[in-house]
Amino acid sequence: MATDTEGMSPNEMGPPVDLRSTSGDNSANQTAEIQCRQSMGIVPVKQLLYEALINDAERLLIDCTMQGATSQIEVDGLWQQLPMFDPQNATMMVAVMKTLAHLNAQDRVSEQKGEFTANVGDIGRRCHFTSVGTQTGERIIIKLQTKKPRFKAIDELGIREEVLQELKRLTGKYMEDQSRQVVSGIFIISAPANGGGLSTVWSHALGATDRFMRDFICLEPQGLNETAVENIQILEVDLAAGATFPQTIEKARLKEPDVFVLPLVPDKETLEMLCDEALNNNRMAIISVNATDGVEAIHKIRTLGVAPDKFAKCLNGVLHMRMCRKLCDSCKQPIQPGPQYIQQLGLPPSHVQVLYQHFQPVPDENGNLPETCSDCSGKGFSGRTGMFELISMDDQLRQAIATQPDLNIIRQMAQQLGNKSTQQEGILHLAQGITSIQELQRALSS
């Protein structure tokens, strides 16, 4: 009996996903694509990437073991489980992806990195592929990068204008009142680990700085490619060849930059040099770190071992971001919170009459559910926004950072100075109908 796929090549089976090898020369790319199109492993690859692309996923995670492969996609910061693949399909699938990325398909132990592209109609992504051996098999992470940035600038991430202007001031923006202008010191950018948005806030916060009036030099490990921001010169540090960050800072000093940019501060010696540049040469350093909030970001940098009073003297401030999902504007539902609850949130009852939640379908008298929202595919949420905590420093807070080991006390002091916490910023999103109570709680606890 004939089947629907009889006589079809493997590439003609499965969802309509166009896979392209991109990191070699034309001949090598064509050879890799022909080889993959002839393998049955291309079918599960297309199945996975189709689900990722139509759901606008940001990452794809595959864990391979002797029993097969489990897979998940990350959509708006949440992981969604996909069907499991049997061992044979899993092996062929991994081989196809590695072939597209010009990697060694037989090596299931070493860390390997490469890329290829995947397209479904008008939806296209660059697939940054990383594989590494684990105790039980192999783990693969694919970052799905849009051809155009998801956000054009930091204001599209939801930062309030007041916070944005303070960020600019603390990173050296020219001001007519020169007594308020900050031109030296250390500024930290942070976000939670494990896909919490650090790459996003890093690039967009740097995009808000005054890079056309001041000279910025970025130092990052070779191959990291974390800082692709216009008018920031990149100096790669070839750690494998024995180069170090302090050596590279010494070379960069010859160019007399105004600002050093480091997405990674690896050790005490590097931080010590940045502090000395700030104190002795009137230069600024913008650095990043994963943390749960702004105070923890300060603590993590402080524990690199530089004298706490020296570090505190250099510190200008911290911008910390957490991301939460945005309610779908087409189907979000209003709810009437009680006055007591509004008061608990710290909102003025006279200004907030209604909050919103994601769509809760209710069957009609015949038990039929309403049609799924076409804008969000029934998820109730569409896209994400940032909640920004900005900590500005004063002498009292610097003294606490230099001497106080209790982070909760430093948090209280920061708020007493008027710095809003991530939770307080999130509550403002809640009052504006951007997100829901449940999503805010989830985002703050993750």
C-alpha positions as CSV (number, residue, x, y, z in Angstrom):
1,M,0.0,0.0,0.0
2,A,1.4,3.4,-1.0
3,T,2.2,6.0,1.7
4,D,2.1,9.7,1.6
5,T,5.9,9.9,1.7
6,E,6.6,7.1,-0.8
7,G,9.1,8.2,-3.4
8,M,9.9,11.4,-1.5
9,S,13.4,12.4,-0.6
10,P,14.0,13.1,3.2
11,N,14.2,16.8,2.5
12,E,10.7,16.8,1.1
13,M,9.3,15.3,4.3
14,G,8.3,17.1,7.4
15,P,7.4,20.8,7.9
16,P,8.3,23.4,5.4
17,V,11.6,24.5,7.0
18,D,14.5,25.7,4.7
19,L,17.9,24.9,6.3
20,R,21.0,26.5,5.1
21,S,24.7,26.0,5.9
22,T,26.3,29.4,6.2
23,S,29.7,29.4,7.9
24,G,31.8,27.8,5.1
25,D,32.6,28.8,1.6
26,N,30.0,28.3,-1.1
27,S,31.3,24.8,-2.1
28,A,31.5,23.6,1.5
29,N,28.1,24.9,2.3
30,Q,26.5,23.3,-0.7
31,T,28.2,19.9,0.1
32,A,26.9,20.1,3.7
33,E,23.4,20.9,2.5
34,I,23.2,18.1,0.0
35,Q,24.5,15.6,2.5
36,C,21.9,16.7,5.1
37,R,19.0,16.6,2.6
38,Q,19.7,13.0,1.9
39,S,19.6,12.0,5.6
40,M,16.4,11.0,7.4
41,G,17.8,13.0,10.3
42,I,16.7,16.2,8.5
43,V,13.0,15.4,9.3
44,P,13.3,15.6,13.1
45,V,15.5,18.7,12.7
46,K,12.8,20.4,10.7
47,Q,10.1,19.3,13.2
48,L,12.0,20.9,16.1
49,L,12.9,24.1,14.3
50,Y,9.4,24.5,12.9
51,E,8.0,24.5,16.5
52,A,10.7,26.9,17.6
53,L,10.2,29.4,14.7
54,I,6.4,29.5,14.7
55,N,6.4,30.0,18.5
56,D,9.1,32.8,18.2
57,A,11.4,30.8,20.6
58,E,14.6,32.3,21.7
59,R,16.4,29.1,22.5
60,L,16.2,25.3,21.8
61,L,17.5,22.8,24.3
62,I,18.2,19.2,23.4
63,D,19.4,16.5,25.9
64,C,20.6,13.3,24.3
65,T,21.0,10.1,26.3
66,M,21.0,6.3,25.5
67,Q,17.2,6.4,25.7
68,G,16.8,9.1,23.1
69,A,16.6,12.9,23.1
70,T,14.3,15.3,25.1
71,S,13.8,18.8,23.7
72,Q,12.5,22.1,24.9
73,I,12.0,25.6,23.5
74,E,12.2,28.8,25.4
75,V,9.3,31.2,24.6
76,D,9.1,34.5,26.3
77,G,11.4,33.2,29.1
78,L,9.4,30.0,29.8
79,W,10.5,26.5,28.7
80,Q,8.0,24.3,26.9
81,Q,8.5,20.6,26.5
82,L,8.4,19.1,23.0
83,P,8.0,15.4,22.1
84,M,10.9,13.0,22.7
85,F,12.9,11.4,19.9
86,D,14.1,7.7,19.9
87,P,17.8,7.0,19.9
88,Q,18.2,6.4,16.2
89,N,16.3,9.6,15.2
90,A,18.2,11.6,17.9
91,T,21.6,10.5,16.6
92,M,20.7,11.3,12.9
93,M,19.2,14.6,14.0
94,V,22.4,15.7,15.8
95,A,24.5,14.6,12.9
96,V,22.5,16.8,10.5
97,M,22.8,19.9,12.7
98,K,26.5,19.4,13.2
99,T,27.0,18.9,9.4
100,L,25.1,22.1,8.7
101,A,27.4,23.9,11.2
102,H,30.6,22.3,9.8
103,L,31.3,20.5,13.0
104,N,32.5,16.9,13.8
105,A,29.3,14.8,13.9
106,Q,31.2,11.9,15.5
107,D,32.5,13.9,18.4
108,R,29.8,13.7,21.2
109,V,32.2,14.8,24.0
110,S,34.1,18.0,23.1
111,E,32.5,21.4,23.2
112,Q,31.7,22.5,19.6
113,K,30.2,25.7,18.3
114,G,28.9,26.7,14.9
115,E,25.9,28.1,13.1
116,F,23.4,27.7,10.3
117,T,20.1,29.3,9.3
118,A,16.5,28.1,9.4
119,N,13.5,29.7,7.6
120,V,9.8,29.1,7.6
121,G,8.2,31.5,5.1
122,D,9.1,35.0,6.2
123,I,10.3,33.8,9.6
124,G,14.1,33.4,9.6
125,R,16.6,32.8,12.4
126,R,20.4,32.4,12.7
127,C,20.9,29.2,14.7
128,H,23.9,29.5,17.0
129,F,24.7,25.9,17.8
130,T,26.6,24.7,20.9
131,S,27.1,21.0,21.9
132,V,29.0,19.6,24.8
133,G,29.3,16.1,26.3
134,T,27.5,15.4,29.6
135,Q,27.7,12.5,32.1
136,T,24.6,10.9,30.5
137,G,25.2,11.8,26.8
138,E,25.3,15.2,25.1
139,R,23.6,18.6,25.5
140,I,22.8,20.9,22.7
141,I,21.7,24.6,23.0
142,I,20.7,26.5,19.9
143,K,20.2,30.3,20.3
144,L,17.8,31.5,17.7
145,Q,18.8,35.0,16.7
146,T,16.4,37.2,14.7
147,K,17.8,38.8,11.6
148,K,16.6,42.1,13.0
149,P,16.9,42.9,16.7
150,R,13.8,42.2,18.8
151,F,14.2,45.6,20.3
152,K,15.7,48.6,18.5
153,A,16.6,50.6,21.6
154,I,16.4,50.3,25.4
155,D,13.3,52.4,25.6
156,E,11.4,49.6,23.7
157,L,12.4,47.4,26.6
158,G,10.1,49.3,28.9
159,I,12.6,51.5,30.8
160,R,11.1,54.6,32.3
161,E,12.4,57.9,30.9
162,E,13.5,59.0,34.4
163,V,15.6,55.8,34.8
164,L,17.0,56.2,31.2
165,Q,18.2,59.7,31.8
166,E,19.9,58.7,35.1
167,L,21.5,55.8,33.2
168,K,22.9,58.2,30.7
169,R,24.2,60.6,33.3
170,L,25.9,57.8,35.3
171,T,27.7,56.5,32.1
172,G,29.0,59.9,31.1
173,K,26.4,61.8,29.1
174,Y,27.3,65.4,28.6
175,M,25.3,67.8,30.8
176,E,25.3,71.5,30.9
177,D,25.4,71.4,34.7
178,Q,28.9,69.8,34.8
179,S,28.6,69.3,38.6
180,R,26.1,66.5,37.8
181,Q,28.1,65.0,34.9
182,V,29.8,61.6,35.7
183,V,32.9,61.0,33.5
184,S,34.8,58.4,35.5
185,G,34.2,55.4,37.7
186,I,32.6,51.9,37.3
187,F,29.1,51.2,36.2
188,I,27.6,47.7,36.4
189,I,24.9,46.2,34.2
190,S,23.3,43.0,35.4
191,A,20.4,40.5,34.9
192,P,19.6,37.0,36.2
193,A,21.5,34.0,34.9
194,N,20.2,31.3,32.5
195,G,18.6,33.4,29.8
196,G,17.6,36.3,32.1
197,G,18.3,38.9,29.5
198,L,21.8,40.0,30.3
199,S,22.9,40.0,26.6
200,T,19.8,42.1,25.8
201,V,20.2,44.7,28.5
202,W,24.0,44.8,27.9
203,S,23.8,45.8,24.2
204,H,20.8,48.2,24.6
205,A,22.2,49.9,27.7
206,L,25.5,50.5,25.8
207,G,23.4,51.7,22.9
208,A,22.1,54.5,25.1
209,T,25.5,55.8,26.1
210,D,27.3,58.7,24.5
211,R,29.6,56.7,22.1
212,F,29.9,59.4,19.5
213,M,31.4,62.1,21.8
214,R,33.5,59.7,23.9
215,D,35.9,56.9,22.8
216,F,34.8,53.4,23.9
217,I,37.0,50.3,23.8
218,C,35.6,46.9,24.6
219,L,37.7,44.0,25.8
220,E,36.2,40.5,25.5
221,P,37.5,37.0,25.2
222,Q,38.1,35.9,21.6
223,G,34.9,34.5,20.0
224,L,32.5,35.8,22.7
225,N,30.9,38.4,20.3
226,E,28.8,39.9,23.1
227,T,29.3,43.6,22.3
228,A,28.2,44.4,18.7
229,V,27.3,48.0,19.4
230,E,28.0,50.8,16.9
231,N,31.0,53.0,17.6
232,I,32.6,50.7,20.2
233,Q,35.9,49.3,19.2
234,I,36.5,45.7,20.0
235,L,39.8,44.3,21.3
236,E,39.6,40.5,21.6
237,V,41.7,38.8,24.3
238,D,43.1,35.5,23.0
239,L,43.1,33.6,26.3
240,A,44.1,30.4,24.6
241,A,47.3,32.0,23.4
242,G,48.2,33.3,26.8
243,A,46.9,36.8,26.5
244,T,45.4,38.4,29.7
245,F,42.9,41.2,30.3
246,P,45.5,43.3,32.3
247,Q,47.9,43.1,29.4
248,T,45.2,44.1,26.9
249,I,44.2,47.0,29.1
250,E,47.8,48.2,29.1
251,K,47.8,48.2,25.3
252,A,44.4,49.8,25.1
253,R,45.6,52.7,27.3
254,L,47.9,53.8,24.4
255,K,44.7,54.7,22.5
256,E,43.6,56.9,25.4
257,P,40.0,55.8,25.6
258,D,37.4,57.5,27.7
259,V,35.6,54.3,28.5
260,F,36.6,50.6,28.9
261,V,33.8,48.1,28.3
262,L,34.1,44.6,29.7
263,P,31.2,42.1,29.5
264,L,33.4,39.8,31.6
265,V,35.7,40.8,34.5
266,P,37.6,37.6,35.1
267,D,39.8,38.4,38.2
268,K,41.0,40.7,40.9
269,E,43.9,42.1,38.8
270,T,41.6,43.2,36.0
271,L,39.2,45.0,38.4
272,E,42.1,46.6,40.2
273,M,43.3,48.1,37.0
274,L,39.9,49.4,36.1
275,C,39.6,51.0,39.5
276,D,43.1,52.6,39.1
277,E,42.1,53.9,35.6
278,A,39.0,55.5,37.2
279,L,40.8,57.0,40.2
280,N,44.1,58.1,38.5
281,N,43.2,58.7,34.8
282,N,39.6,59.9,35.0
283,R,38.4,57.0,32.9
284,M,35.1,55.0,33.1
285,A,34.5,51.2,33.0
286,I,31.2,49.6,32.1
287,I,31.0,46.0,33.2
288,S,28.4,43.2,33.5
289,V,27.6,40.3,35.8
290,N,24.7,37.9,36.3
291,A,22.8,38.6,39.5
292,T,19.3,38.4,41.0
293,D,19.2,42.1,41.8
294,G,21.4,45.2,41.8
295,V,22.8,44.8,45.3
296,E,23.9,41.2,44.5
297,A,25.6,42.5,41.4
298,I,27.6,44.9,43.5
299,H,28.4,42.0,45.9
300,K,29.6,39.7,43.2
301,I,32.0,42.3,41.8
302,R,33.2,43.2,45.2
303,T,34.1,39.6,46.1
304,L,36.7,39.6,43.3
305,G,39.0,40.8,46.0
306,V,39.8,44.5,45.4
307,A,39.8,46.5,48.6
308,P,36.1,47.2,49.4
309,D,36.7,50.9,50.1
310,K,38.6,51.4,46.8
311,F,35.9,49.6,44.8
312,A,33.1,51.5,46.6
313,K,34.9,54.8,45.8
314,C,34.9,54.0,42.1
315,L,31.3,52.7,41.8
316,N,28.8,55.0,40.1
317,G,25.8,52.7,40.1
318,V,24.1,49.6,38.8
319,L,21.4,49.0,36.2
320,H,19.6,45.6,36.8
321,M,16.9,44.2,34.6
322,R,14.4,41.4,34.9
323,M,12.0,40.5,32.1
324,C,8.4,39.6,32.4
325,R,5.8,38.6,29.8
326,K,3.4,41.2,28.4
327,L,-0.3,40.6,28.3
328,C,-1.8,40.3,24.9
329,D,-3.6,43.6,24.2
330,S,-6.2,41.8,22.1
331,C,-7.5,39.4,24.7
332,K,-6.4,40.5,28.2
333,Q,-9.2,40.6,30.7
334,P,-9.9,43.4,33.3
335,I,-10.3,42.4,37.0
336,Q,-11.5,44.5,39.9
337,P,-9.0,44.3,42.8
338,G,-10.2,45.2,46.2
339,P,-9.0,48.5,47.8
340,Q,-7.0,46.6,50.4
341,Y,-5.1,44.7,47.8
342,I,-4.3,47.9,45.8
343,Q,-3.0,49.4,49.1
344,Q,-0.8,46.3,49.7
345,L,0.8,46.9,46.3
346,G,1.6,50.4,47.3
347,L,-0.6,51.9,44.5
348,P,-2.9,54.9,45.0
349,P,-6.5,53.5,44.9
350,S,-7.8,56.7,43.3
351,H,-5.5,56.2,40.3
352,V,-5.9,52.4,39.8
353,Q,-9.4,51.2,39.2
354,V,-8.7,48.0,37.3
355,L,-5.9,45.4,36.8
356,Y,-5.6,42.9,34.1
357,Q,-5.1,39.1,33.7
358,H,-4.4,36.8,30.7
359,F,-7.5,35.5,28.9
360,Q,-9.5,32.9,30.9
361,P,-11.8,31.1,28.4
362,V,-15.3,30.4,29.7
363,P,-17.5,27.9,27.9
364,D,-20.9,29.0,26.7
365,E,-24.2,27.4,27.7
366,N,-23.5,24.5,25.2
367,G,-20.0,23.9,26.6
368,N,-18.2,25.5,23.6
369,L,-15.1,27.5,24.3
370,P,-14.5,30.8,22.5
371,E,-12.2,30.9,19.5
372,T,-8.5,31.2,20.2
373,C,-7.0,34.6,20.0
374,S,-5.2,34.9,16.7
375,D,-2.7,37.5,18.0
376,C,-1.2,35.4,20.7
377,S,-2.3,31.9,19.6
378,G,-4.2,31.5,22.8
379,K,-1.2,32.0,25.2
380,G,-2.6,35.2,26.7
381,F,0.8,36.8,26.4
382,S,2.8,38.4,23.6
383,G,6.4,39.4,23.9
384,R,8.4,40.5,27.0
385,T,9.3,43.8,28.7
386,G,11.9,44.8,31.2
387,M,11.7,45.8,34.8
388,F,14.6,48.1,35.6
389,E,16.2,48.7,38.9
390,L,18.8,51.5,38.9
391,I,20.9,52.2,41.9
392,S,22.6,55.5,42.1
393,M,25.4,56.0,44.7
394,D,26.0,58.6,47.4
395,D,28.7,58.7,50.1
396,Q,26.5,56.9,52.7
397,L,25.8,54.0,50.3
398,R,29.4,53.8,49.3
399,Q,30.4,53.6,53.0
400,A,27.9,50.7,53.5
401,I,29.2,48.8,50.4
402,A,32.8,49.2,51.8
403,T,32.0,48.0,55.3
404,Q,28.6,46.3,55.5
405,P,28.4,42.5,54.7
406,D,24.6,42.4,55.1
407,L,23.1,42.8,51.7
408,N,19.6,43.4,53.0
409,I,20.8,46.4,54.9
410,I,22.3,47.8,51.7
411,R,19.1,47.1,49.9
412,Q,17.1,49.1,52.5
413,M,19.6,52.0,52.3
414,A,19.4,52.0,48.4
415,Q,15.6,52.3,48.6
416,Q,15.7,55.0,51.3
417,L,17.8,57.0,48.8
418,G,14.9,56.8,46.3
419,N,16.2,53.9,44.2
420,K,13.2,51.7,43.2
421,S,13.5,48.0,43.4
422,T,12.7,45.6,40.6
423,Q,9.5,44.7,42.4
424,Q,8.4,48.3,42.6
425,E,9.2,48.8,38.9
426,G,7.2,45.7,38.2
427,I,4.2,47.0,40.1
428,L,4.2,50.0,37.9
429,H,3.9,47.7,34.9
430,L,1.0,46.0,36.7
431,A,-0.8,49.3,37.2
432,Q,-0.4,50.2,33.6
433,G,-2.0,46.9,32.5
434,I,1.2,45.6,30.8
435,T,1.4,42.4,32.9
436,S,-0.6,40.4,35.4
437,I,-0.2,39.7,39.1
438,Q,0.6,36.0,38.4
439,E,3.2,36.8,35.8
440,L,4.9,39.5,37.9
441,Q,5.1,37.0,40.8
442,R,6.6,34.4,38.5
443,A,9.2,36.8,37.0
444,L,10.3,38.0,40.4
445,S,10.7,34.5,41.8
446,S,12.6,33.0,38.8
